[in-house]
Amino acid sequence: MSNNKNILLCDMGGTHARFAKYVSKGTYSDFKKYRLNDFKSFSDIIEKYIAQVGQSFQTARFACARAPVDGVIQYKRHAGDPDYLIDFNAIKTQFLWDDLTVLNDLSAGAYGLPLLSDTQTKIILKNNVQPWNDRKIIISVGTGVGHSGVHNNQILDTPGGHYFPPIITDEHKRLESFIRNNKDKNFALIIEDFVSGHGLRSITEFISNKSNNDLKPDEFINHLKHYPDAIRLFFEFLGIHANTITAATGYYGGVYLAGGVIDNLIINNLTDWKAFEKYFRPALVQSMTHRLNGTSVSYVTHDELPLLGLTS
């Protein structure tokens, strides 16, 4: 392993890439954030960061929102934005790194959970009974949605939001049809179509009967303020999502919510935690109810959890 000053950390999401220098476990420095759309290639972003910090690196650790296949990630961007072909083997050679580690961003975030202090989380729903176990789940809602878990420093690897969405009410069925009609028929509906940034926009269009695709993020937030039913529906699906993950994995030691969408909704007071709790802790058999009542739900206030996890 190289000395600590020579380890590059990068959290690459669907919209931004965040970089830092490793200092020690739980600590990094020289944080910088770049918008992917502002660059023609991912190598250009790395070069800019290296130039700005004036530091060469021997090794690198990446947390990525998309999983590489044979060391390659293909980012298909929105119309007008550049596509990315990220070949990590080529990048390692280009920057003369001795070693390159690539993790899923939620796996990196899960590594960061044990490093959080009490001041870096905020409890949304308290546990009413003793937790069933100490296995923790993180759910991050941003451009997409993903989750992972941690137990005894072992990480739960998952496919993120790529599974069929549970549909419960008649209103959910109507929303399902609406989203289905607006999605490429070659692809199945997945929970990410409901619980994500684009999912929130779809739900809002379903409620408002008004397209919001052309609205900038701040404009969309102001638009959303007029449609509390859209907020309610989104938090119902977030509750369903959290319930499904917790029940299916058996990780009852706490659910931790993070991601840009969650951040913006909380900052702008556009939340409906009663709707969330209704579907996270529904009336189920006693044994399941007991487990869910022991599962607290918290909001991660640390801004860069995957980077924190990459120091672990």
C-alpha positions as CSV (number, residue, x, y, z in Angstrom):
1,M,0.0,0.0,0.0
2,S,1.3,3.5,-0.8
3,N,1.6,6.2,1.8
4,N,-1.6,7.9,2.8
5,K,-1.0,11.1,0.8
6,N,-1.0,9.2,-2.4
7,I,-4.5,7.7,-2.4
8,L,-7.1,9.3,-4.6
9,L,-10.8,8.9,-3.5
10,C,-13.7,9.4,-5.9
11,D,-17.5,9.0,-5.6
12,M,-19.0,9.0,-9.0
13,G,-22.8,9.4,-9.1
14,G,-25.2,9.8,-11.9
15,T,-24.8,13.6,-11.9
16,H,-21.6,14.6,-10.1
17,A,-18.2,13.2,-9.4
18,R,-16.7,14.0,-6.0
19,F,-13.0,13.7,-5.2
20,A,-10.8,13.8,-2.1
21,K,-7.4,12.8,-0.8
22,Y,-7.2,10.0,1.8
23,V,-5.8,11.1,5.1
24,S,-6.7,8.2,7.5
25,K,-9.7,6.0,8.3
26,G,-12.6,8.3,8.7
27,T,-10.8,11.4,7.4
28,Y,-10.1,12.9,4.0
29,S,-9.1,16.3,2.6
30,D,-9.1,18.5,-0.5
31,F,-12.7,17.7,-1.4
32,K,-13.9,18.9,-4.8
33,K,-17.2,18.3,-6.7
34,Y,-17.6,18.4,-10.5
35,R,-20.7,18.1,-12.7
36,L,-20.3,15.3,-15.2
37,N,-22.1,17.3,-18.0
38,D,-19.3,19.9,-17.8
39,F,-16.7,17.5,-19.2
40,K,-16.3,15.6,-22.4
41,S,-14.6,12.6,-20.7
42,F,-14.1,11.2,-17.2
43,S,-10.4,11.4,-17.6
44,D,-10.7,15.1,-18.1
45,I,-12.3,15.4,-14.6
46,I,-9.5,13.4,-13.0
47,E,-6.9,15.6,-14.7
48,K,-8.6,18.7,-13.5
49,Y,-8.7,17.5,-9.9
50,I,-5.0,16.5,-9.9
51,A,-4.1,19.9,-11.3
52,Q,-6.2,21.7,-8.8
53,V,-4.8,19.9,-5.7
54,G,-1.2,19.8,-7.1
55,Q,-0.8,16.2,-6.0
56,S,0.1,13.0,-7.9
57,F,-1.4,9.7,-6.7
58,Q,-0.1,6.1,-6.6
59,T,-3.4,4.4,-6.0
60,A,-7.1,5.2,-6.3
61,R,-10.4,4.1,-4.8
62,F,-13.6,4.6,-6.7
63,A,-17.3,4.4,-5.6
64,C,-19.6,4.3,-8.6
65,A,-23.3,4.5,-9.0
66,R,-23.1,2.0,-11.9
67,A,-21.3,-1.3,-11.8
68,P,-18.5,-1.8,-14.3
69,V,-18.7,-4.8,-16.6
70,D,-15.3,-6.2,-17.4
71,G,-13.8,-3.0,-16.0
72,V,-15.9,-0.7,-18.1
73,I,-18.9,1.5,-17.4
74,Q,-20.9,3.0,-20.2
75,Y,-22.9,6.0,-19.2
76,K,-25.7,6.9,-21.5
77,R,-26.5,10.5,-20.7
78,H,-29.6,12.5,-21.4
79,A,-30.1,14.2,-24.8
80,G,-27.6,16.9,-25.3
81,D,-25.2,15.6,-22.6
82,P,-22.0,13.7,-23.3
83,D,-22.0,9.9,-23.1
84,Y,-19.2,8.4,-21.1
85,L,-17.2,5.2,-21.8
86,I,-15.1,4.7,-18.6
87,D,-12.5,2.0,-19.0
88,F,-10.9,1.7,-15.6
89,N,-8.0,-0.4,-16.9
90,A,-7.1,2.3,-19.4
91,I,-7.5,5.0,-16.7
92,K,-5.2,3.1,-14.3
93,T,-2.6,2.9,-17.1
94,Q,-3.1,6.5,-18.1
95,F,-2.5,7.9,-14.6
96,L,0.2,5.3,-13.8
97,W,-1.5,4.1,-10.6
98,D,-0.2,1.0,-8.9
99,D,-3.6,-0.1,-7.8
100,L,-7.2,0.8,-8.5
101,T,-10.2,-0.4,-6.5
102,V,-13.8,0.1,-7.7
103,L,-16.8,-0.3,-5.4
104,N,-20.5,0.2,-5.8
105,D,-21.3,3.6,-4.3
106,L,-23.8,2.1,-1.8
107,S,-21.3,-0.5,-0.7
108,A,-18.9,2.3,0.0
109,G,-21.6,4.2,1.8
110,A,-22.3,1.1,3.9
111,Y,-18.6,0.9,4.9
112,G,-19.1,4.5,6.1
113,L,-22.1,3.9,8.4
114,P,-20.0,2.6,11.3
115,L,-17.8,5.7,11.0
116,L,-20.7,8.2,11.5
117,S,-20.9,10.1,14.7
118,D,-24.3,10.8,16.5
119,T,-24.2,14.4,15.1
120,Q,-24.1,13.1,11.5
121,T,-27.5,11.4,11.6
122,K,-30.9,12.5,12.6
123,I,-33.6,10.1,13.7
124,I,-36.8,10.1,11.7
125,L,-38.6,7.2,13.3
126,K,-37.5,5.9,16.7
127,N,-37.5,2.2,17.4
128,N,-40.2,1.2,19.9
129,V,-38.5,-2.0,21.1
130,Q,-35.0,-3.4,21.2
131,P,-33.5,-3.9,17.7
132,W,-33.8,-7.5,16.5
133,N,-30.1,-7.4,15.3
134,D,-27.4,-4.9,14.6
135,R,-27.4,-5.2,10.8
136,K,-27.8,-1.8,9.2
137,I,-29.2,-0.8,5.8
138,I,-28.5,2.4,3.8
139,I,-30.9,3.6,1.1
140,S,-29.7,6.5,-1.2
141,V,-32.2,8.3,-3.4
142,G,-30.7,10.6,-6.0
143,T,-30.6,10.3,-9.8
144,G,-31.4,6.7,-9.2
145,V,-31.9,4.6,-6.0
146,G,-29.6,2.1,-4.4
147,H,-29.1,0.3,-1.1
148,S,-26.6,-1.8,0.7
149,G,-26.0,-3.1,4.2
150,V,-23.3,-3.7,6.7
151,H,-22.8,-6.3,9.5
152,N,-19.5,-7.0,11.2
153,N,-17.8,-5.0,8.5
154,Q,-19.3,-7.4,5.9
155,I,-21.1,-5.6,3.0
156,L,-24.3,-6.6,1.5
157,D,-24.0,-6.3,-2.3
158,T,-27.2,-5.6,-4.1
159,P,-28.5,-4.7,-7.6
160,G,-29.9,-1.4,-6.2
161,G,-33.3,-0.4,-7.5
162,H,-33.5,-3.0,-10.3
163,Y,-36.4,-5.1,-9.3
164,F,-40.2,-5.0,-9.7
165,P,-42.1,-2.4,-7.7
166,P,-44.7,-3.6,-5.1
167,I,-48.0,-2.0,-6.0
168,I,-50.6,-1.9,-3.2
169,T,-53.5,0.6,-3.7
170,D,-55.7,1.4,-6.7
171,E,-53.9,4.8,-6.8
172,H,-50.6,3.0,-7.1
173,K,-52.0,0.9,-10.0
174,R,-53.0,4.1,-11.8
175,L,-49.6,5.6,-11.3
176,E,-48.0,2.3,-12.5
177,S,-50.0,2.6,-15.7
178,F,-49.0,6.2,-16.1
179,I,-45.3,5.5,-15.7
180,R,-45.5,2.4,-17.9
181,N,-47.0,4.4,-20.7
182,N,-44.2,6.8,-20.6
183,K,-41.3,4.3,-20.5
184,D,-39.6,2.4,-23.2
185,K,-41.6,-0.8,-23.6
186,N,-38.3,-2.7,-24.1
187,F,-37.6,-2.3,-20.4
188,A,-39.5,-3.6,-17.3
189,L,-40.8,-1.2,-14.7
190,I,-38.5,-1.2,-11.6
191,I,-38.7,0.4,-8.2
192,E,-36.3,3.1,-9.4
193,D,-39.0,4.4,-11.7
194,F,-40.9,5.4,-8.6
195,V,-38.2,6.1,-5.9
196,S,-35.6,8.4,-7.6
197,G,-35.3,11.9,-8.9
198,H,-37.0,11.0,-12.2
199,G,-39.5,8.9,-10.2
200,L,-40.5,12.0,-8.2
201,R,-40.9,14.0,-11.3
202,S,-43.1,11.2,-12.8
203,I,-45.3,11.1,-9.7
204,T,-45.6,14.9,-9.7
205,E,-46.7,14.9,-13.4
206,F,-49.2,12.1,-12.6
207,I,-50.8,14.3,-9.9
208,S,-50.5,17.7,-11.5
209,N,-51.3,16.7,-15.2
210,K,-48.4,19.1,-16.1
211,S,-45.1,18.1,-17.6
212,N,-42.1,19.2,-15.5
213,N,-39.3,17.8,-17.7
214,D,-38.0,21.2,-18.7
215,L,-38.0,22.6,-15.1
216,K,-34.6,23.2,-13.5
217,P,-34.1,21.6,-10.1
218,D,-35.0,24.8,-8.1
219,E,-38.0,25.4,-10.4
220,F,-39.2,21.8,-9.9
221,I,-39.0,22.1,-6.1
222,N,-41.2,25.2,-6.3
223,H,-43.6,23.4,-8.6
224,L,-43.7,20.4,-6.2
225,K,-44.8,22.6,-3.3
226,H,-48.2,23.0,-4.9
227,Y,-48.8,19.2,-5.0
228,P,-48.8,17.6,-1.5
229,D,-50.4,14.4,-2.9
230,A,-47.2,13.9,-5.1
231,I,-45.1,14.2,-1.9
232,R,-47.4,11.7,-0.1
233,L,-47.2,9.2,-3.0
234,F,-43.5,9.5,-3.2
235,F,-43.1,8.8,0.5
236,E,-45.5,5.9,0.3
237,F,-43.3,4.2,-2.3
238,L,-40.2,5.1,-0.2
239,G,-41.8,3.4,2.8
240,I,-42.7,0.3,0.6
241,H,-39.1,0.2,-0.7
242,A,-37.6,0.4,2.8
243,N,-40.0,-2.2,4.1
244,T,-39.2,-4.6,1.2
245,I,-35.5,-4.3,1.6
246,T,-35.6,-4.6,5.4
247,A,-37.9,-7.6,5.4
248,A,-36.2,-9.4,2.5
249,T,-32.6,-9.0,3.9
250,G,-33.4,-9.3,7.6
251,Y,-31.3,-6.3,8.4
252,Y,-33.2,-4.8,11.3
253,G,-30.5,-2.7,13.0
254,G,-31.6,0.6,11.4
255,V,-32.5,2.1,8.1
256,Y,-30.4,5.1,7.0
257,L,-31.7,7.4,4.3
258,A,-29.3,9.5,2.1
259,G,-29.0,11.0,-1.3
260,G,-29.6,14.3,-3.1
261,V,-33.4,13.8,-3.5
262,I,-33.8,13.1,0.2
263,D,-31.6,16.1,1.0
264,N,-33.6,18.5,-1.1
265,L,-37.0,17.3,0.2
266,I,-35.9,17.6,3.8
267,I,-34.2,21.0,3.3
268,N,-37.4,22.4,1.6
269,N,-39.7,20.8,4.2
270,L,-41.4,18.7,1.5
271,T,-41.7,15.4,3.4
272,D,-44.5,13.1,4.6
273,W,-43.1,10.8,7.2
274,K,-46.6,9.6,8.2
275,A,-47.1,8.2,4.7
276,F,-43.6,6.6,4.9
277,E,-44.4,5.0,8.3
278,K,-47.7,3.7,7.1
279,Y,-46.0,1.5,4.5
280,F,-42.8,0.9,6.3
281,R,-44.6,-0.4,9.4
282,P,-47.9,-1.8,8.1
283,A,-50.1,-4.2,10.0
284,L,-48.4,-7.5,9.6
285,V,-48.0,-10.7,11.6
286,Q,-46.8,-10.1,15.1
287,S,-43.2,-11.4,14.6
288,M,-42.7,-9.0,11.6
289,T,-44.3,-6.1,13.3
290,H,-42.0,-6.6,16.3
291,R,-38.9,-6.6,14.1
292,L,-40.0,-3.4,12.2
293,N,-40.9,-1.7,15.5
294,G,-37.3,-2.3,16.5
295,T,-35.9,-0.8,13.3
296,S,-35.2,2.9,13.6
297,V,-35.1,5.1,10.5
298,S,-32.5,7.9,10.3
299,Y,-31.4,10.6,7.9
300,V,-27.7,10.8,7.2
301,T,-26.6,14.4,7.5
302,H,-23.0,13.7,6.5
303,D,-22.7,15.1,2.9
304,E,-20.3,12.6,1.4
305,L,-20.9,9.2,3.0
306,P,-19.4,7.1,0.1
307,L,-16.1,9.1,0.3
308,L,-16.1,8.5,4.1
309,G,-16.6,4.8,3.4
310,L,-13.7,4.7,0.9
311,T,-11.4,5.7,3.8
312,S,-12.4,2.5,5.7
